[in-house]
């Protein structure tokens, strides 16, 4: 038992660890059954999950401040990865400096619980400042494309991700879970949605949704994933959040649909750039953006859904 971890948050951590043990056991059995089959990618994926979950849970257990700093670092790595794959002009380097500087400022608003500034700092002040800085560089060729790219990167990597951190700052409405329970719920349901849509798609998938963007996405996988995640969310939400079981069902549907959208949006970026993965940071998964693409959409939408109903 962890002294500073609410009881239901502890149970959720144990449940996730049990799922990882099951996944590792299944991989071991598959290797025993088919020793000649190449399971390297599956092994890498599961090992990476152990590392990612271990790091996340360790950070959450240490303190709220350390957790906020962790998500700030996550935003930095995501933004850096975004700018590494999306072309920018040589003249934009001085603008990119200010885009990166928005990260500590945004997370300062999170840490200080200044909700109003947290909401408007990037979509208003950063949005207005970056073009002004670019103007003084004096390079007009590619100006619109460049600023659009930079703005979009900051919105996705910083504003959207910072909503996860602000969940830790919301007033505690479920003492058995606390802010930690909110973060675990959001991340677990989002990632579980990816797994469910993949499994249902493998088992029943026949009808493609958007083959030019993501050929493996099917209606069967999407509907099966949404249905599964909605039910699981309705069951889990009352334990980890202030949501009732009915509100949990709605949250699950919202997360499942928006998670799918986040996945295919980043897939569209990669298709446009003719690359398979956004990076190589996470073995078996690709880059950081490949892993948090769904969270980029689910985090702000779940946050505001929760805030509207209970805060």
N, C-alpha and C positions, 0 to 999 in steps of 0.2 A: 504494500500500500504506500502511495506517495502522500506525504503530509499536506502539501499545498495543492493537490489535485482534487477537485470535486469528485464525489463518488461515481456519478454516472459517466463523467469524463474518463475515469479510470476503467470502468467496465467497457467503454467504447474502445479504449486503447488495447485492452486485453482481447476484445473481439477481433480487432484488426490484426493483431499478432497471430491469433488462431487461424485466420484466413490465410496469412502468409505461410504459416506452417503447413496448412493443407495444400497450398499451391506448390510448395517445395516438395511435399510428399508425392503429389501427383507427377511432378517432373521426374522424381526418382523412380517411380513405378514405370513411367513411360520409357525411361532409359533402360530399365531392367527388361521390359517387354520387347523393346526394339533397339538393341544395342548399336545397330548399324545406322539408325536414323539420326540425322544431324539436328540436335536440339540446342545448339549453341545460342541462338537468339533467345529462345525461351529461358535458358539458364541465365543469360545476361539480364533479361528483363526482370526475372524474379530477384536476382541478386541486387539489382538497382533499386527495386522496390524496398528490399530490406534496408538498404542504406538511406533511401529517401524518408521512409517512415521512421527509422531510428533517429535520424537527424531532426525531423519535425517534432517528434514526441519529446526528445531531449530538450530542444529549445523551448517548447511550450511549458515544460516542467520547471525549467530554471527560473524564469520570471517573465512578466508581461513586457517589461522594457527590452529585454533581450529578444523576445519574440518580434517586437516591432522593428528592431534593428535587423533581424533576420529577413523580414519581408522587404525591408528597404534594400538589402543586398540582393534579394531575389529580383526586385524591380531593376536594379542596376545591371545585373547579369542578363535579364531579358531584353532590356533596351540595348545593351551592347551587342547582343546576338542579333537583334533586329537590324541595327545599323551595319552589322557585318555582312548581312545578306542582301539588304536593299541598297541600291546605288545612291550615293549622295555626291554632291559636287565638292571639288577641292576647296572651294571658297566657303563651304558650309562648316568647316571645322570649328570656327569661332562661334557659330550658332549652336553646334552640337555641345559645346562646353556648357552653355546655358541650359540646354535640354537636360544634361546630366545633373546640373546644379539644382534643377527642380526636384530631384529625388529627395535629398535631405530636407528640403523646405517642406515638401508635401508630407513627409513622415513626421516632421516637427508638429505640423497641425494635428496629425493623428495622436502623437504622444501628449500634446497639450489639450486634447479633446475639444479643439475649436472646430466644431462641426460645420459651421457656415463656411469658414475659409477652406476647410478640407474639401468641400463640395465645389467651390468656385475657383480655387487657385489655378488649377491647370486649364479647365475649359474657358476661363475668362482672362486671367492675368498672364499666364504663360502663353496662351493663344494670341494675345495682343502684343506681348513683348518680343517674341521670337521673330516675327516679320519686321519689326522695327529694327532689331539688331541686324537682320539680314540686309535691310535697305542700306545701312551705313557701310556695308562691305562694298557696295557699288556694282555688284554683278547681277544683271537682270536676266541673263539667259538661263532658262530652266528654273526661274524663281518660283512659279506656281507649283510645279511638280515637287520641287525640293521642300518647300515649306509644308505642303500637304503630307509628304512622307514623314517629315520630322514630327509634325503635330500628331499624326496618327500613331506613330511609334510611342510618343509620350503618353497619349491617352490610353493605349492598350497596356503598355508595360508598367506605367506608374500609377495613373489614376485608377484603372480597373483593379490592379493587384492590391493597391493600398486599401481597398474596401475589405479585404480579408483581415488586415491588421486592425481596422477600426471596429471589427466585430468584438475584439478584446476590450474595447473601451466602452461599449454599450452598458448601460445600467443592468445589473444582474436581475433577471426576472425568473430565472430557474436556478436557485442556489445549489442544487445537486449537480449542475453542469457548468454554470458560469460562462464567461466568454470563451473559455477553452472548448466547451462543448459545442458552441456555435461554429468555431473554426473546424473542429473535427467533423461535425455534421456536414458542412459545406464541402470540404475536401473529399470526404469519404463518398458522399452521394454523387458528387461530380465524377470521380474516378470510377466508381462502381457503375455509373451509367455508361462510361466508355467500354468497360468490360462486358456489360450486359448486351449492349448493341452489337458488339463484336461477336459474342457467342451466338445470339439469336440469328445474326446475319450468316454465320458459318453453318448453322443447322438448317435454317429455312430460307435463307436469302435467295431470291430469284429475280425480283423486280428492282432495277437500279433506280436510285433517286436522282442523282446528278452525276452521271458517268464521266463527263468531261472534267469534273472537279475531283471526285473521289470514287473511282470505279468499284470499290468494295462496299460502298454504302448502299444498303437496300431498304426498301419499305418494310420488309419483314423484320430486319434487324432494328430499324428505328422504332417501329410500333412495339415490338417485343421488349426493347430496352425501356421505352417510356412507361409501359404498363408495369414492368418489374420494379423499376426504380420508384414509381409512384406509390406502389404498395409498401415497399420497404421504407420509404420516407415517411409514410403515414404511421408506420409502427414505431420508427426510431425517433421522430421529431419530438414527441412529448417528453422523452427522456433527456434529450440533449439541447432542446430549445424551449422558448416559451410557447411555441405553437401547439395548438390542439391537434388531434389526429386528423381532423378534416383539413385544417390549415396545412398540416404536414403533407397530405395528399396533393394539395395545390402546389406546395413548394417543390415536391418531387417532380411534378409535371413541368413546372417552370424550369427547374434545373436540367431535366432530361432534354427538353427542347432547346434551351439556350446553350447547353453543352454541345449538342450536335451542331448548332450554328457556329459556335466558336471553333470547333474542329474543322469544319469545311471552309470557314473564312481563312484560317491560316493555311489550309491545304491550297486554297486559291492563290494565296501569296506565293507559295512554293511552286505551284504550277506556272505562274507567271514568270518566275525566275528560273524555271527549268531545273529545280533542285529537288532531291528526294527528302532530305532532312534539313532542319534549320541549323544544325550543328552536330557535334560529337560529344557533348558534355556528359550525357547520360548513356552508358553502354546499353544497347538493346532497345533504346527509346529514341535516340537521336539527340537533338538539342533541347534546351530548356523550353523553348517555345513549343516544341512538339509535345511536351509533357503538360504544359499549363495552358494550351490553346483553349480548352473547354472552360477552365477556371476564369480566363479573361472575360468571358461572357457571363458565367454563372455568378461570380462574386458580386458585381454591382447589382445585378437583378435580384438575387436572393437578399442582399443587404437591404435594398429599398422595399422589397416585399415585406420583410420582417419589420423594418422600421415603421412602415405605414400601419401595420396591424398592432404593434405592441409598444411603440415608443413615441 
